[in-house]
Amino acid sequence: MNYSKIIAGTMTWGVWGKKLSKTKMIKRINHCIENGITTFDHADIYGDYTTEADFGSAFDESGADRETLQFITKCGIQYLGKTRHYNKVKHYDYSKAYIIASAEASLNHLKTEYLDLLLLHRPSPLMEAEVIAEAFSQLKTQGKVRAFGVSNFSPSQMDLIRKETEVSANQIEFSLTQHSAMHDGTLDYLTTHNIPVMAWSPLGSVFREDTEQTRRIHKQLQELTHKYNATEDQLLLAWLLKHPAHIQPVIGTTNLERITNAAKATAIDLELEDWFLILVACQGHKVP
C-alpha cells in the first residue's frame, strides 16, 4: 500500500480540537492533497465518535478523487463519553462482532466504500488473535477493508496477532523527545519484518513544553535552520524521516502553513553528524 510520506492526522479537526467547520475541513483536505499529503488518519473515537462523520461530510463535498487518497482508521477502544454513556469504564473490545460493526460504522461516517487500512487502536490483555483474524478476513473478503494493522503494539504483541493474520502497519508514538522505540527493539522488529511505521505526535514535546531539554533542542535546531533553509518543525520531521525504518509522520496540525512545511520536510536530507547533533541536544549527553 502506498501511503503519502506525511500523513494528515485528523484527531484535532473536530470537537476535540479546532472544531473546524465543514468549509474549513474542505479547505484543509484540498490543501493537504495539493501538497502531496494524500493519506488521512482517523480513529472511531475521535471527537467522542463524531469526527469521522464531520470529515466524511466535508470529503463528500470536497471534489477529491477517493481513488487517489488513502483512509486509515482505528477501532477497539470503548470510550466513556456522551455518545456511549452506557459504558461503565473505558475498555477495549476486540470481539469479531465489534470489529466488524466498528469498521462498517467508519465506512458510513467517512462516506467511502472501503478503508485502505484498519488498525487495532491499542493492545488489549484479552485480545484473541484467532477472533481478530476472523473479523479481518470477513472484512477483506467483502472488500470493505484492504489492509490491517495495529497501533501502539510491542513486538511480542505484534507476534501474537501475526500468528493468525498479516500486520501491514504499526502506528506508534515516536519523536525526537519520545524515541524509546529506537532502543527497545520496536523499530528493529518493524524493519526486519518490512512492516510500515507510522509515527503519531512526531514533533514530541518540543513546542509544547519549556524545559531544559526543549531549550537545548531549540538552540541546536536554530543553528541548523540557515544551513538547511528550514524551519524547526521541518528539521524535527527530517530527523524522523532519516531513520532507515522509513517512518511516516502523522501530523496533527490544522495550520495551513505548517501542513505545507511538513510536506516540504520530505526533501530535507540531514547530514549524518547533524542527525546526531540533534539527538545529543535531546539527550543532554553524547551517545555511548
C-alpha positions as CSV (number, residue, x, y, z in Angstrom):
1,M,0.0,0.0,0.0
2,N,1.4,3.4,-1.0
3,Y,0.7,6.0,1.8
4,S,2.0,9.5,1.5
5,K,5.3,10.2,3.2
6,I,3.5,12.7,5.5
7,I,0.1,11.6,6.9
8,A,-2.6,14.0,7.9
9,G,-3.9,13.1,11.4
10,T,-7.5,14.3,12.0
11,M,-7.9,14.0,15.8
12,T,-8.0,17.7,16.4
13,W,-10.1,18.6,13.3
14,G,-13.3,18.2,15.2
15,V,-14.7,18.8,18.7
16,W,-11.6,17.5,20.4
17,G,-9.6,20.4,18.9
18,K,-10.2,23.2,16.4
19,K,-13.9,22.5,15.8
20,L,-13.4,23.1,12.1
21,S,-16.5,24.0,10.1
22,K,-17.3,21.9,7.0
23,T,-15.9,24.7,4.8
24,K,-12.6,24.7,6.8
25,M,-12.3,21.0,6.7
26,I,-12.8,21.0,2.9
27,K,-10.1,23.6,2.6
28,R,-7.7,21.5,4.6
29,I,-8.5,18.3,2.7
30,N,-7.7,20.0,-0.6
31,H,-4.6,21.8,0.9
32,C,-3.2,18.5,2.0
33,I,-3.8,17.0,-1.4
34,E,-2.2,20.0,-3.2
35,N,0.9,19.4,-1.0
36,G,1.1,15.7,-1.8
37,I,-0.4,14.6,1.5
38,T,-3.0,12.0,0.4
39,T,-3.3,9.8,3.4
40,F,-5.8,10.8,6.2
41,D,-5.6,9.1,9.6
42,H,-8.7,8.7,11.7
43,A,-10.0,6.7,14.7
44,D,-13.6,5.9,15.5
45,I,-13.3,7.6,19.0
46,Y,-12.0,11.0,17.8
47,G,-14.4,13.7,18.8
48,D,-16.3,11.2,21.0
49,Y,-17.2,9.3,17.9
50,T,-18.1,12.4,15.8
51,T,-15.0,13.5,13.9
52,E,-15.2,10.7,11.2
53,A,-18.7,11.8,10.2
54,D,-17.7,15.5,10.2
55,F,-14.7,14.7,8.0
56,G,-16.8,12.4,5.8
57,S,-19.4,15.2,5.2
58,A,-16.6,17.6,4.2
59,F,-14.9,15.0,2.0
60,D,-18.1,14.3,0.2
61,E,-18.3,17.9,-0.9
62,S,-14.6,18.4,-1.5
63,G,-14.4,17.1,-5.0
64,A,-11.4,15.0,-4.1
65,D,-10.9,11.7,-6.0
66,R,-11.3,8.9,-3.5
67,E,-9.1,6.6,-5.6
68,T,-6.1,8.9,-5.2
69,L,-6.5,9.0,-1.4
70,Q,-5.9,6.6,1.5
71,F,-8.2,6.5,4.5
72,I,-6.9,4.9,7.8
73,T,-9.0,4.4,10.8
74,K,-8.7,2.6,14.2
75,C,-11.1,0.6,16.3
76,G,-11.3,-1.2,19.6
77,I,-11.5,1.5,22.2
78,Q,-14.8,1.7,24.0
79,Y,-14.7,5.3,25.2
80,L,-16.5,6.9,28.1
81,G,-18.3,9.9,26.6
82,K,-21.7,11.4,25.7
83,T,-22.2,9.1,22.8
84,R,-21.5,6.0,24.8
85,H,-22.8,6.9,28.2
86,Y,-23.8,3.3,28.7
87,N,-20.2,2.2,29.1
88,K,-19.2,1.6,32.7
89,V,-15.5,2.0,32.1
90,K,-13.2,2.8,29.2
91,H,-12.1,-0.6,27.8
92,Y,-11.1,-2.4,24.7
93,D,-13.4,-4.6,22.6
94,Y,-11.9,-6.9,20.0
95,S,-14.7,-9.3,19.5
96,K,-15.5,-10.2,15.9
97,A,-18.8,-8.5,16.0
98,Y,-17.4,-5.3,17.4
99,I,-14.5,-5.0,15.0
100,I,-16.9,-5.6,12.0
101,A,-19.5,-3.2,13.4
102,S,-16.9,-0.5,14.0
103,A,-15.4,-0.8,10.5
104,E,-18.9,-0.6,8.9
105,A,-19.7,2.5,11.0
106,S,-16.5,4.1,9.9
107,L,-17.3,3.4,6.3
108,N,-20.7,5.1,6.7
109,H,-19.2,8.1,8.5
110,L,-16.4,8.6,6.1
111,K,-18.7,8.2,3.1
112,T,-16.5,5.6,1.5
113,E,-16.9,2.1,0.2
114,Y,-13.6,0.8,1.6
115,L,-10.9,1.6,4.2
116,D,-7.3,1.4,3.0
117,L,-6.1,0.4,6.5
118,L,-7.9,-0.6,9.7
119,L,-5.8,-0.6,12.9
120,L,-6.4,-2.1,16.3
121,H,-6.1,1.1,18.3
122,R,-4.3,-0.2,21.4
123,P,-3.5,-3.7,22.7
124,S,-5.9,-5.4,25.0
125,P,-4.9,-8.0,27.5
126,L,-8.0,-10.0,26.4
127,M,-7.5,-9.9,22.6
128,E,-7.6,-13.2,20.8
129,A,-5.6,-13.4,17.6
130,E,-7.9,-16.0,16.1
131,V,-11.0,-13.9,16.7
132,I,-9.4,-10.8,15.3
133,A,-8.3,-12.7,12.2
134,E,-11.8,-13.9,11.6
135,A,-13.1,-10.3,11.6
136,F,-10.3,-9.1,9.3
137,S,-10.8,-12.0,6.9
138,Q,-14.5,-11.2,6.6
139,L,-14.0,-7.5,6.1
140,K,-11.3,-8.1,3.4
141,T,-13.4,-10.7,1.6
142,Q,-16.3,-8.3,1.4
143,G,-14.0,-5.6,0.0
144,K,-14.6,-3.3,3.0
145,V,-11.0,-3.1,4.2
146,R,-7.9,-3.5,2.1
147,A,-5.2,-3.9,4.8
148,F,-5.0,-4.4,8.6
149,G,-2.6,-3.3,11.2
150,V,-2.1,-2.2,14.8
151,S,-1.3,0.9,16.8
152,N,0.9,1.1,19.9
153,F,1.8,-2.6,19.8
154,S,5.0,-4.0,21.1
155,P,7.0,-6.7,19.1
156,S,5.6,-9.5,21.2
157,Q,2.0,-8.2,20.8
158,M,2.6,-8.0,17.0
159,D,3.8,-11.6,17.1
160,L,0.6,-12.6,18.8
161,I,-1.5,-11.0,16.0
162,R,0.8,-12.1,13.2
163,K,0.5,-15.8,14.0
164,E,-3.1,-15.6,12.6
165,T,-3.1,-12.6,10.2
166,E,-0.9,-10.2,8.4
167,V,0.0,-6.9,10.1
168,S,0.5,-4.2,7.5
169,A,1.5,-1.3,9.7
170,N,2.1,-0.2,13.3
171,Q,1.3,3.3,14.3
172,I,3.4,4.2,17.3
173,E,4.4,7.3,19.3
174,F,7.7,8.4,18.0
175,S,9.6,11.7,18.0
176,L,12.9,13.2,19.0
177,T,11.7,13.5,22.6
178,Q,10.0,10.1,22.7
179,H,12.3,7.8,20.8
180,S,12.2,4.7,23.0
181,A,11.1,2.6,20.0
182,M,14.5,3.2,18.6
183,H,16.1,1.4,21.6
184,D,13.5,-1.2,22.8
185,G,13.5,-3.3,19.6
186,T,10.2,-2.0,18.2
187,L,11.8,-0.2,15.1
188,D,14.2,-3.1,14.6
189,Y,11.3,-5.5,14.6
190,L,9.3,-3.5,12.2
191,T,12.2,-3.0,9.8
192,T,13.1,-6.7,10.0
193,H,9.6,-7.7,9.0
194,N,9.1,-4.9,6.4
195,I,6.1,-3.5,8.4
196,P,5.4,0.2,7.7
197,V,5.9,2.5,10.6
198,M,3.6,5.5,11.2
199,A,4.5,7.9,14.0
200,W,1.9,9.9,15.9
201,S,3.0,13.1,17.8
202,P,6.1,13.3,15.6
203,L,7.1,16.7,17.0
204,G,7.0,15.4,20.5
205,S,7.1,17.9,23.3
206,V,9.5,20.4,21.6
207,F,6.8,23.1,21.0
208,R,4.5,22.1,23.9
209,E,6.9,22.4,26.9
210,D,9.5,24.8,28.1
211,T,12.2,22.7,29.8
212,E,15.9,22.5,29.9
213,Q,15.7,19.7,27.3
214,T,13.5,21.6,24.9
215,R,15.6,24.7,25.2
216,R,18.7,22.7,24.2
217,I,16.8,21.3,21.3
218,H,15.6,24.7,20.1
219,K,19.2,26.0,20.3
220,Q,20.5,23.2,18.2
221,L,17.7,23.5,15.7
222,Q,18.2,27.2,15.4
223,E,21.9,26.6,14.5
224,L,20.8,24.4,11.6
225,T,17.8,26.3,10.2
226,H,20.0,28.5,8.0
227,K,22.1,25.6,6.7
228,Y,19.1,23.7,5.5
229,N,16.9,26.7,4.8
230,A,14.3,25.1,7.0
231,T,12.1,25.7,10.0
232,E,12.5,24.0,13.3
233,D,9.4,21.8,12.8
234,Q,10.7,20.7,9.4
235,L,14.0,19.7,10.9
236,L,12.2,17.6,13.6
237,L,10.3,15.8,10.8
238,A,13.5,15.4,8.8
239,W,15.1,13.8,11.8
240,L,12.4,11.1,11.8
241,L,12.5,10.7,8.1
242,K,16.2,10.0,8.2
243,H,15.7,6.8,10.1
244,P,16.1,3.6,7.9
245,A,12.7,2.3,9.1
246,H,11.1,4.8,6.7
247,I,8.9,6.3,9.3
248,Q,5.8,8.2,8.1
249,P,4.9,11.1,10.4
250,V,1.3,11.6,11.3
251,I,1.0,15.3,11.7
252,G,-1.8,16.7,13.9
253,T,-1.7,20.3,12.9
254,T,-4.6,22.1,11.2
255,N,-2.4,25.1,10.4
256,L,-2.1,25.5,6.6
257,E,1.5,26.8,6.8
258,R,2.6,24.0,9.0
259,I,1.0,21.5,6.7
260,T,3.0,23.0,3.8
261,N,6.1,22.9,5.9
262,A,5.6,19.3,6.8
263,A,5.2,18.3,3.1
264,K,8.5,20.2,2.2
265,A,10.3,18.4,5.0
266,T,10.4,15.3,2.9
267,A,13.0,17.0,0.7
268,I,15.5,17.6,3.6
269,D,18.3,15.1,3.9
270,L,20.1,15.7,7.2
271,E,23.8,15.0,7.2
272,L,24.9,12.2,9.5
273,E,26.5,14.3,12.1
274,D,23.7,16.8,12.2
275,W,21.3,14.0,12.9
276,F,23.4,13.1,15.9
277,L,23.8,16.7,17.0
278,I,20.0,16.9,17.3
279,L,19.9,13.6,19.2
280,V,22.6,14.7,21.6
281,A,20.7,18.0,22.2
282,C,17.7,16.0,23.2
283,Q,19.5,13.5,25.4
284,G,21.8,16.1,27.0
285,H,24.9,13.8,26.7
286,K,26.9,12.2,24.0
287,V,26.0,8.9,22.6
288,P,27.6,5.9,24.4
